[in-house]
Amino acid sequence: MDPLISANAIVASANIAVLIALLVLYAKVYKTSKANFTIGLILFASLLMLHNIIAVYGYFMMEPLYAPALVPYFLAIHVAELGGLLVLFRITLL
């Protein structure tokens, strides 16, 4: 497996882990507050997690179909997403 494809899968898996933590936090907030906004956050995190699950699956099952020139850009997208999710996680904990 190409090292950049592996890096993409690892970063996307880290995104999934952060999203699971966010979902747990949002579920706890919803349980205590019953705020509709929290339902939106849960939906957002769930759909973003689905995106990352599909991405990880695609990296393993469709590796030969990815153009090598595009793979570094996918990695940049996943790293930027991870950064954004970590900021969101930190803000959620405040």
N, CA, C and O atoms as a printed pandas DataFrame, in Angstrom:
     atom_number atom_name residue_name chain_id  residue_number  x_coord  y_coord  z_coord
0              1         N          MET        A               1    0.849   -1.177    0.000
1              2        CA          MET        A               1    0.000    0.000    0.000
2              3         C          MET        A               1    0.897    1.243    0.000
3              4         O          MET        A               1    1.900    1.309    0.711
4              5         N          ASP        A               2    0.511    2.210   -0.806
5              6        CA          ASP        A               2    1.233    3.469   -0.911
6              7         C          ASP        A               2    1.251    4.185    0.446
7              8         O          ASP        A               2    0.217    4.265    1.109
8              9         N          PRO        A               3    2.399    4.701    0.863
9             10        CA          PRO        A               3    2.473    5.362    2.175
10            11         C          PRO        A               3    1.512    6.557    2.321
11            12         O          PRO        A               3    0.980    6.791    3.406
12            13         N          LEU        A               4    1.292    7.302    1.247
13            14        CA          LEU        A               4    0.369    8.434    1.341
14            15         C          LEU        A               4   -1.076    7.963    1.489
15            16         O          LEU        A               4   -1.867    8.599    2.185
16            17         N          ILE        A               5   -1.419    6.867    0.845
17            18        CA          ILE        A               5   -2.759    6.304    1.016
18            19         C          ILE        A               5   -2.924    5.843    2.467
19            20         O          ILE        A               5   -3.969    6.052    3.082
20            21         N          SER        A               6   -1.881    5.215    3.000
21            22        CA          SER        A               6   -1.922    4.777    4.408
22            23         C          SER        A               6   -2.065    5.980    5.341
23            24         O          SER        A               6   -2.821    5.930    6.311
24            25         N          ALA        A               7   -1.343    7.054    5.048
25            26        CA          ALA        A               7   -1.443    8.261    5.868
26            27         C          ALA        A               7   -2.854    8.836    5.815
27            28         O          ALA        A               7   -3.383    9.289    6.830
28            29         N          ASN        A               8   -3.459    8.817    4.632
29            30        CA          ASN        A               8   -4.846    9.272    4.497
30            31         C          ASN        A               8   -5.773    8.443    5.368
31            32         O          ASN        A               8   -6.626    8.987    6.069
32            33         N          ALA        A               9   -5.606    7.134    5.325
33            34        CA          ALA        A               9   -6.465    6.252    6.116
34            35         C          ALA        A               9   -6.264    6.484    7.612
35            36         O          ALA        A               9   -7.226    6.449    8.380
36            37         N          ILE        A              10   -5.030    6.720    8.027
37            38        CA          ILE        A              10   -4.747    6.953    9.450
38            39         C          ILE        A              10   -5.375    8.267    9.919
39            40         O          ILE        A              10   -5.993    8.318   10.982
40            41         N          VAL        A              11   -5.215    9.322    9.127
41            42        CA          VAL        A              11   -5.771   10.618    9.525
42            43         C          VAL        A              11   -7.303   10.563    9.498
43            44         O          VAL        A              11   -7.954   11.125   10.379
44            45         N          ALA        A              12   -7.881    9.897    8.502
45            46        CA          ALA        A              12   -9.339    9.759    8.460
46            47         C          ALA        A              12   -9.833    8.944    9.659
47            48         O          ALA        A              12  -10.906    9.222   10.195
48            49         N          SER        A              13   -9.063    7.949   10.079
49            50        CA          SER        A              13   -9.427    7.174   11.271
50            51         C          SER        A              13   -9.350    8.039   12.531
51            52         O          SER        A              13  -10.178    7.905   13.432
52            53         N          ALA        A              14   -8.357    8.923   12.589
53            54        CA          ALA        A              14   -8.271    9.857   13.719
54            55         C          ALA        A              14   -9.486   10.790   13.722
55            56         O          ALA        A              14  -10.017   11.123   14.781
56            57         N          ASN        A              15   -9.919   11.208   12.530
57            58        CA          ASN        A              15  -11.133   12.023   12.431
58            59         C          ASN        A              15  -12.336   11.278   12.999
59            60         O          ASN        A              15  -13.162   11.859   13.703
60            61         N          ILE        A              16  -12.426   10.007   12.692
61            62        CA          ILE        A              16  -13.533    9.182   13.195
62            63         C          ILE        A              16  -13.493    9.124   14.719
63            64         O          ILE        A              16  -14.529    9.226   15.376
64            65         N          ALA        A              17  -12.299    8.960   15.277
65            66        CA          ALA        A              17  -12.173    8.896   16.734
66            67         C          ALA        A              17  -12.622   10.207   17.389
67            68         O          ALA        A              17  -13.334   10.184   18.393
68            69         N          VAL        A              18  -12.214   11.336   16.834
69            70        CA          VAL        A              18  -12.621   12.632   17.385
70            71         C          VAL        A              18  -14.128   12.811   17.242
71            72         O          VAL        A              18  -14.781   13.329   18.148
72            73         N          LEU        A              19  -14.679   12.387   16.117
73            74        CA          LEU        A              19  -16.121   12.509   15.908
74            75         C          LEU        A              19  -16.911   11.637   16.879
75            76         O          LEU        A              19  -17.983   12.034   17.336
76            77         N          ILE        A              20  -16.399   10.469   17.194
77            78        CA          ILE        A              20  -17.066    9.622   18.189
78            79         C          ILE        A              20  -17.076   10.331   19.547
79            80         O          ILE        A              20  -18.089   10.336   20.247
80            81         N          ALA        A              21  -15.940   10.928   19.909
81            82        CA          ALA        A              21  -15.876   11.668   21.176
82            83         C          ALA        A              21  -16.863   12.839   21.167
83            84         O          ALA        A              21  -17.530   13.094   22.170
84            85         N          LEU        A              22  -16.958   13.549   20.042
85            86        CA          LEU        A              22  -17.916   14.651   19.935
86            87         C          LEU        A              22  -19.352   14.148   20.053
87            88         O          LEU        A              22  -20.180   14.776   20.711
88            89         N          LEU        A              23  -19.644   13.023   19.419
89            90        CA          LEU        A              23  -20.997   12.465   19.509
90            91         C          LEU        A              23  -21.367   12.116   20.940
91            92         O          LEU        A              23  -22.497   12.351   21.369
92            93         N          VAL        A              24  -20.417   11.556   21.678
93            94        CA          VAL        A              24  -20.673   11.228   23.085
94            95         C          VAL        A              24  -20.958   12.502   23.877
95            96         O          VAL        A              24  -21.900   12.547   24.668
96            97         N          LEU        A              25  -20.150   13.526   23.665
97            98        CA          LEU        A              25  -20.367   14.792   24.366
98            99         C          LEU        A              25  -21.709   15.415   24.000
99           100         O          LEU        A              25  -22.441   15.885   24.871
100          101         N          TYR        A              26  -22.028   15.416   22.709
101          102        CA          TYR        A              26  -23.296   16.011   22.270
102          103         C          TYR        A              26  -24.492   15.237   22.816
103          104         O          TYR        A              26  -25.513   15.828   23.167
104          105         N          ALA        A              27  -24.361   13.913   22.886
105          106        CA          ALA        A              27  -25.457   13.104   23.441
106          107         C          ALA        A              27  -25.671   13.436   24.914
107          108         O          ALA        A              27  -26.811   13.513   25.373
108          109         N          LYS        A              28  -24.579   13.633   25.657
109          110        CA          LYS        A              28  -24.701   14.009   27.072
110          111         C          LYS        A              28  -25.357   15.380   27.221
111          112         O          LYS        A              28  -26.196   15.582   28.099
112          113         N          VAL        A              29  -24.971   16.319   26.359
113          114        CA          VAL        A              29  -25.563   17.658   26.408
114          115         C          VAL        A              29  -27.052   17.576   26.084
115          116         O          VAL        A              29  -27.873   18.205   26.750
116          117         N          TYR        A              30  -27.394   16.799   25.059
117          118        CA          TYR        A              30  -28.806   16.677   24.691
118          119         C          TYR        A              30  -29.620   16.028   25.809
119          120         O          TYR        A              30  -30.760   16.414   26.068
120          121         N          LYS        A              31  -29.024   15.048   26.460
121          122        CA          LYS        A              31  -29.721   14.353   27.538
122          123         C          LYS        A              31  -30.099   15.307   28.672
123          124         O          LYS        A              31  -31.159   15.170   29.284
124          125         N          THR        A              32  -29.226   16.267   28.941
125          126        CA          THR        A              32  -29.504   17.202   30.037
126          127         C          THR        A              32  -30.296   18.426   29.600
127          128         O          THR        A              32  -31.075   18.963   30.387
128          129         N          SER        A              33  -30.117   18.877   28.367
129          130        CA          SER        A              33  -30.737   20.143   27.958
130          131         C          SER        A              33  -31.930   20.001   27.022
131          132         O          SER        A              33  -32.802   20.870   27.000
132          133         N          LYS        A              34  -31.982   18.918   26.249
133          134        CA          LYS        A              34  -33.027   18.710   25.233
134          135         C          LYS        A              34  -33.079   19.853   24.210
135          136         O          LYS        A              34  -34.135   20.140   23.648
136          137         N          ALA        A              35  -31.944   20.494   23.977
137          138        CA          ALA        A              35  -31.869   21.606   23.026
138          139         C          ALA        A              35  -31.864   21.078   21.590
139          140         O          ALA        A              35  -31.154   20.124   21.270
140          141         N          ASN        A              36  -32.665   21.712   20.732
141          142        CA          ASN        A              36  -32.739   21.295   19.331
142          143         C          ASN        A              36  -31.412   21.508   18.606
143          144         O          ASN        A              36  -31.070   20.758   17.692
144          145         N          PHE        A              37  -30.675   22.522   19.014
145          146        CA          PHE        A              37  -29.379   22.792   18.392
146          147         C          PHE        A              37  -28.459   21.586   18.517
147          148         O          PHE        A              37  -27.690   21.293   17.602
148          149         N          THR        A              38  -28.533   20.895   19.627
149          150        CA          THR        A              38  -27.685   19.729   19.863
150          151         C          THR        A              38  -28.018   18.603   18.892
151          152         O          THR        A              38  -27.132   17.849   18.492
152          153         N          ILE        A              39  -29.280   18.483   18.514
153          154        CA          ILE        A              39  -29.662   17.478   17.514
154          155         C          ILE        A              39  -28.958   17.773   16.193
155          156         O          ILE        A              39  -28.497   16.860   15.508
156          157         N          GLY        A              40  -28.878   19.049   15.845
157          158        CA          GLY        A              40  -28.159   19.441   14.633
158          159         C          GLY        A              40  -26.683   19.091   14.711
159          160         O          GLY        A              40  -26.099   18.637   13.727
160          161         N          LEU        A              41  -26.078   19.299   15.869
161          162        CA          LEU        A              41  -24.669   18.941   16.041
162          163         C          LEU        A              41  -24.461   17.430   15.933
163          164         O          LEU        A              41  -23.477   16.968   15.355
164          165         N          ILE        A              42  -25.391   16.677   16.493
165          166        CA          ILE        A              42  -25.305   15.214   16.406
166          167         C          ILE        A              42  -25.422   14.766   14.950
167          168         O          ILE        A              42  -24.676   13.894   14.504
168          169         N          LEU        A              43  -26.348   15.357   14.222
169          170        CA          LEU        A              43  -26.517   15.015   12.801
170          171         C          LEU        A              43  -25.272   15.392   12.008
171          172         O          LEU        A              43  -24.797   14.612   11.182
172          173         N          PHE        A              44  -24.748   16.580   12.258
173          174        CA          PHE        A              44  -23.534   17.031   11.581
174          175         C          PHE        A              44  -22.377   16.064   11.830
175          176         O          PHE        A              44  -21.716   15.633   10.885
176          177         N          ALA        A              45  -22.129   15.724   13.089
177          178        CA          ALA        A              45  -21.026   14.824   13.433
178          179         C          ALA        A              45  -21.242   13.430   12.831
179          180         O          ALA        A              45  -20.291   12.785   12.389
180          181         N          SER        A              46  -22.489   12.975   12.820
181          182        CA          SER        A              46  -22.788   11.650   12.257
182          183         C          SER        A              46  -22.508   11.602   10.759
183          184         O          SER        A              46  -21.915   10.643   10.265
184          185         N          LEU        A              47  -22.932   12.630   10.043
185          186        CA          LEU        A              47  -22.706   12.647    8.600
186          187         C          LEU        A              47  -21.228   12.806    8.264
187          188         O          LEU        A              47  -20.738   12.204    7.308
188          189         N          LEU        A              48  -20.521   13.609    9.042
189          190        CA          LEU        A              48  -19.086   13.752    8.821
190          191         C          LEU        A              48  -18.355   12.444    9.130
191          192         O          LEU        A              48  -17.371   12.105    8.472
192          193         N          MET        A              49  -18.843   11.712   10.134
193          194        CA          MET        A              49  -18.253   10.418   10.441
194          195         C          MET        A              49  -18.527    9.427    9.302
195          196         O          MET        A              49  -17.644    8.653    8.932
196          197         N          LEU        A              50  -19.729    9.447    8.753
197          198        CA          LEU        A              50  -20.037    8.585    7.607
198          199         C          LEU        A              50  -19.096    8.890    6.444
199          200         O          LEU        A              50  -18.602    7.977    5.784
200          201         N          HIS        A              51  -18.853   10.164    6.199
201          202        CA          HIS        A              51  -17.918   10.569    5.146
202          203         C          HIS        A              51  -16.533    9.957    5.381
203          204         O          HIS        A              51  -15.918    9.440    4.448
204          205         N          ASN        A              52  -16.050   10.015    6.603
205          206        CA          ASN        A              52  -14.715    9.490    6.905
206          207         C          ASN        A              52  -14.677    7.966    6.857
207          208         O          ASN        A              52  -13.670    7.389    6.447
208          209         N          ILE        A              53  -15.753    7.310    7.266
209          210        CA          ILE        A              53  -15.815    5.847    7.171
210          211         C          ILE        A              53  -15.755    5.415    5.710
211          212         O          ILE        A              53  -15.038    4.477    5.360
212          213         N          ILE        A              54  -16.504    6.097    4.872
213          214        CA          ILE        A              54  -16.484    5.784    3.436
214          215         C          ILE        A              54  -15.095    6.061    2.857
215          216         O          ILE        A              54  -14.612    5.302    2.017
216          217         N          ALA        A              55  -14.453    7.144    3.301
217          218        CA          ALA        A              55  -13.109    7.467    2.812
218          219         C          ALA        A              55  -12.109    6.378    3.184
219          220         O          ALA        A              55  -11.318    5.952    2.342
220          221         N          VAL        A              56  -12.133    5.924    4.436
221          222        CA          VAL        A              56  -11.203    4.870    4.859
222          223         C          VAL        A              56  -11.457    3.594    4.056
223          224         O          VAL        A              56  -10.517    2.948    3.591
224          225         N          TYR        A              57  -12.719    3.240    3.898
225          226        CA          TYR        A              57  -13.058    2.060    3.097
226          227         C          TYR        A              57  -12.515    2.219    1.672
227          228         O          TYR        A              57  -11.928    1.294    1.110
228          229         N          GLY        A              58  -12.723    3.403    1.105
229          230        CA          GLY        A              58  -12.257    3.654   -0.259
230          231         C          GLY        A              58  -10.751    3.569   -0.388
231          232         O          GLY        A              58  -10.244    3.069   -1.393
232          233         N          TYR        A              59  -10.026    4.049    0.609
233          234        CA          TYR        A              59   -8.562    3.986    0.533
234          235         C          TYR        A              59   -8.064    2.548    0.507
235          236         O          TYR        A              59   -7.081    2.244   -0.169
236          237         N          PHE        A              60   -8.726    1.670    1.230
237          238        CA          PHE        A              60   -8.288    0.277    1.252
238          239         C          PHE        A              60   -8.807   -0.528    0.059
239          240         O          PHE        A              60   -8.082   -1.359   -0.489
240          241         N          MET        A              61  -10.043   -0.289   -0.341
241          242        CA          MET        A              61  -10.658   -1.127   -1.366
242          243         C          MET        A              61  -10.446   -0.606   -2.797
243          244         O          MET        A              61  -10.508   -1.380   -3.753
244          245         N          MET        A              62  -10.198    0.694   -2.942
245          246        CA          MET        A              62  -10.089    1.260   -4.287
246          247         C          MET        A              62   -8.754    1.956   -4.520
247          248         O          MET        A              62   -8.660    2.863   -5.347
248          249         N          GLU        A              63   -7.737    1.540   -3.805
249          250        CA          GLU        A              63   -6.426    2.184   -3.906
250          251         C          GLU        A              63   -5.921    2.307   -5.346
251          252         O          GLU        A              63   -5.411    3.367   -5.708
252          253         N          PRO        A              64   -6.041    1.274   -6.180
253          254        CA          PRO        A              64   -5.503    1.402   -7.541
254          255         C          PRO        A              64   -6.226    2.452   -8.396
255          256         O          PRO        A              64   -5.698    2.889   -9.419
256          257         N          LEU        A              65   -7.413    2.850   -7.983
257          258        CA          LEU        A              65   -8.178    3.799   -8.787
258          259         C          LEU        A              65   -7.815    5.258   -8.511
259          260         O          LEU        A              65   -8.188    6.140   -9.285
260          261         N          TYR        A              66   -7.101    5.520   -7.432
261          262        CA          TYR        A              66   -6.734    6.894   -7.086
262          263         C          TYR        A              66   -5.547    7.350   -7.929
263          264         O          TYR        A              66   -4.539    6.652   -8.033
264          265         N          ALA        A              67   -5.680    8.517   -8.522
265          266        CA          ALA        A              67   -4.564    9.098   -9.265
266          267         C          ALA        A              67   -3.497    9.536   -8.263
267          268         O          ALA        A              67   -3.797   10.276   -7.325
268          269         N          PRO        A              68   -2.267    9.092   -8.450
269          270        CA          PRO        A              68   -1.206    9.412   -7.477
270          271         C          PRO        A              68   -1.031   10.915   -7.238
271          272         O          PRO        A              68   -0.654   11.317   -6.138
272          273         N          ALA        A              69   -1.293   11.735   -8.228
273          274        CA          ALA        A              69   -1.123   13.180   -8.067
274          275         C          ALA        A              69   -2.172   13.783   -7.135
275          276         O          ALA        A              69   -1.950   14.857   -6.575
276          277         N          LEU        A              70   -3.309   13.110   -6.960
277          278        CA          LEU        A              70   -4.372   13.643   -6.108
278          279         C          LEU        A              70   -4.229   13.271   -4.635
279          280         O          LEU        A              70   -4.773   13.953   -3.766
280          281         N          VAL        A              71   -3.510   12.207   -4.358
281          282        CA          VAL        A              71   -3.445   11.673   -2.993
282          283         C          VAL        A              71   -2.896   12.686   -1.978
283          284         O          VAL        A              71   -3.433   12.765   -0.873
284          285         N          PRO        A              72   -1.852   13.465   -2.300
285          286        CA          PRO        A              72   -1.389   14.457   -1.316
286          287         C          PRO        A              72   -2.454   15.517   -0.992
287          288         O          PRO        A              72   -2.507   16.015    0.132
288          289         N          TYR        A              73   -3.288   15.855   -1.958
289          290        CA          TYR        A              73   -4.355   16.825   -1.714
290          291         C          TYR        A              73   -5.425   16.233   -0.787
291          292         O          TYR        A              73   -5.968   16.932    0.068
292          293         N          PHE        A              74   -5.719   14.952   -0.965
293          294        CA          PHE        A              74   -6.651   14.287   -0.053
294          295         C          PHE        A              74   -6.102   14.303    1.368
295          296         O          PHE        A              74   -6.845   14.511    2.327
296          297         N          LEU        A              75   -4.801   14.083    1.495
297          298        CA          LEU        A              75   -4.180   14.111    2.816
298          299         C          LEU        A              75   -4.302   15.503    3.438
299          300         O          LEU        A              75   -4.603   15.632    4.625
300          301         N          ALA        A              76   -4.070   16.533    2.643
301          302        CA          ALA        A              76   -4.194   17.903    3.152
302          303         C          ALA        A              76   -5.623   18.183    3.618
303          304         O          ALA        A              76   -5.828   18.844    4.636
304          305         N          ILE        A              77   -6.602   17.684    2.878
305          306        CA          ILE        A              77   -8.007   17.872    3.252
306          307         C          ILE        A              77   -8.289   17.178    4.585
307          308         O          ILE        A              77   -8.930   17.759    5.461
308          309         N          HIS        A              78   -7.817   15.950    4.742
309          310        CA          HIS        A              78   -8.056   15.203    5.984
310          311         C          HIS        A              78   -7.340   15.846    7.177
311          312         O          HIS        A              78   -7.882   15.880    8.281
312          313         N          VAL        A              79   -6.130   16.351    6.954
313          314        CA          VAL        A              79   -5.391   17.001    8.042
314          315         C          VAL        A              79   -6.101   18.296    8.452
315          316         O          VAL        A              79   -6.220   18.592    9.641
316          317         N          ALA        A              80   -6.570   19.064    7.468
317          318        CA          ALA        A              80   -7.312   20.290    7.785
318          319         C          ALA        A              80   -8.600   19.960    8.534
319          320         O          ALA        A              80   -8.975   20.656    9.477
320          321         N          GLU        A              81   -9.268   18.898    8.110
321          322        CA          GLU        A              81  -10.489   18.462    8.803
322          323         C          GLU        A              81  -10.178   18.054   10.243
323          324         O          GLU        A              81  -10.924   18.393   11.162
324          325         N          LEU        A              82   -9.089   17.334   10.433
325          326        CA          LEU        A              82   -8.695   16.932   11.785
326          327         C          LEU        A              82   -8.419   18.160   12.651
327          328         O          LEU        A              82   -8.827   18.205   13.811
328          329         N          GLY        A              83   -7.737   19.143   12.100
329          330        CA          GLY        A              83   -7.484   20.371   12.844
330          331         C          GLY        A              83   -8.777   21.060   13.250
331          332         O          GLY        A              83   -8.929   21.490   14.394
332          333         N          GLY        A              84   -9.703   21.163   12.313
333          334        CA          GLY        A              84  -10.993   21.777   12.618
334          335         C          GLY        A              84  -11.771   21.003   13.664
335          336         O          GLY        A              84  -12.386   21.599   14.549
336          337         N          LEU        A              85  -11.750   19.693   13.573
337          338        CA          LEU        A              85  -12.457   18.869   14.556
338          339         C          LEU        A              85  -11.839   18.989   15.940
339          340         O          LEU        A              85  -12.558   19.003   16.940
340          341         N          LEU        A              86  -10.519   19.074   16.010
341          342        CA          LEU        A              86   -9.865   19.231   17.311
342          343         C          LEU        A              86  -10.202   20.584   17.943
343          344         O          LEU        A              86  -10.376   20.680   19.158
344          345         N          VAL        A              87  -10.292   21.624   17.115
345          346        CA          VAL        A              87  -10.709   22.933   17.626
346          347         C          VAL        A              87  -12.145   22.857   18.133
347          348         O          VAL        A              87  -12.457   23.369   19.208
348          349         N          LEU        A              88  -13.021   22.215   17.353
349          350        CA          LEU        A              88  -14.412   22.058   17.763
350          351         C          LEU        A              88  -14.515   21.259   19.066
351          352         O          LEU        A              88  -15.315   21.589   19.941
352          353         N          PHE        A              89  -13.712   20.223   19.185
353          354        CA          PHE        A              89  -13.705   19.408   20.406
354          355         C          PHE        A              89  -13.257   20.239   21.603
355          356         O          PHE        A              89  -13.851   20.158   22.678
356          357         N          ARG        A              90  -12.220   21.030   21.417
357          358        CA          ARG        A              90  -11.704   21.873   22.503
358          359         C          ARG        A              90  -12.749   22.900   22.922
359          360         O          ARG        A              90  -12.964   23.123   24.113
360          361         N          ILE        A              91  -13.396   23.523   21.943
361          362        CA          ILE        A              91  -14.429   24.515   22.249
362          363         C          ILE        A              91  -15.611   23.859   22.969
363          364         O          ILE        A              91  -16.192   24.451   23.879
364          365         N          THR        A              92  -15.960   22.653   22.566
365          366        CA          THR        A              92  -17.062   21.937   23.186
366          367         C          THR        A              92  -16.774   21.643   24.659
367          368         O          THR        A              92  -17.683   21.653   25.489
368          369         N          LEU        A              93  -15.512   21.382   24.977
369          370        CA          LEU        A              93  -15.149   21.067   26.360
370          371         C          LEU        A              93  -15.128   22.291   27.270
371          372         O          LEU        A              93  -15.157   22.154   28.493
372          373         N          LEU        A              94  -15.076   23.486   26.683
373          374        CA          LEU        A              94  -15.016   24.708   27.516
374          375         C          LEU        A              94  -16.312   24.991   28.208
375          376         O          LEU        A              94  -16.419   25.976   28.939
